[in-house]
Amino acid sequence: MRERKPVRQSVSLAPRVARRVRALANAKRSSASRVIAELVEVGLETQEQERRRFLDLADRLVSSQDSREREKLKDDLARLTFGR
């Protein structure tokens, strides 16, 4: 995929979050915009990793013949889905 010119976006942040972003930007000697962009990229990557993990667990559950493993996989899927 070819990188394109950055797209300008406007976001509203809660005051507490904005303070944390500014503090992080100062600590990194970067701009708040760059910090926000990095945090969004990390968040998107993390979400994709969680999706892949979920699909991997679901595939393993479908193909497993071991009842103990199936129960563990069900628990893992429930934890991923419902945070339990």
Secondary structure, DSSP 4 states (H G I P E B T S, - for coil): ----PPPP------HHHHHHHHHHHHHHT--HHHHHHHHHHHHHHHHHHHHHHHHHHHHHHHH---HHHHHHHHHHHHHHHH--
